[in-house]
């Protein structure tokens, strides 16, 4: 039994491990958690443990945690104040500061741009990169209120995989916000209903069109069938 477990322990020790902490801002009022995280970062390297911390603002990370980090991934800044915090926290160059302020609009039809800062071999590297996502991935990761509401309603009517494929076919740009806004404006002009009631009506209308393959989703079923044929041939 010892020989069996010795082999397992050796394998685990030599395997690269990874821990991701999402919503790190929740630890703001728990300094002991931050203290433990810093200790894990310092000692994790020798145990092949990769640790990542994810949050919406640069100020969510303590100075000690930032100082121990070997890489920063900056996805988007909500406003000038946040951009300035990012620039100061990560000590970015003037050229990189321009990228953070003006070149990170978030995911869209042309991909999801992000700015990465890496420390390696005593050097510091700063680079703007673009993660090219397909429409299905864009819909899966979209967090805008209109898109998430539409996606949730469609998930309730069909399997999530098919729902994402339908949304990707009808809105290949990965968002229905423009269409939702357009229909909302038309509905508001035609009636004096409350804003949330109008939005709910617009979302329900879009869902019905997608489920039935009519209106803005006309030809959807044909496109889905063509997609299935291509997928089967590739397999």
PyMOL commands that set and color helices and strands:
alter all, ss='L'
color gray80, all
select helices_A, chain A and resi 2-14+24-27+31-47+58-60+63-68+80-89+94-102+135-141+145-155+160-170+177-190+195-212+215-217+220-234
alter helices_A, ss='H'
color red, helices_A
select strands_A, chain A and resi 17-21+49-53+71-74+112-120+123-131
alter strands_A, ss='S'
color yellow, strands_A
deselect
rebuild
show_as cartoon
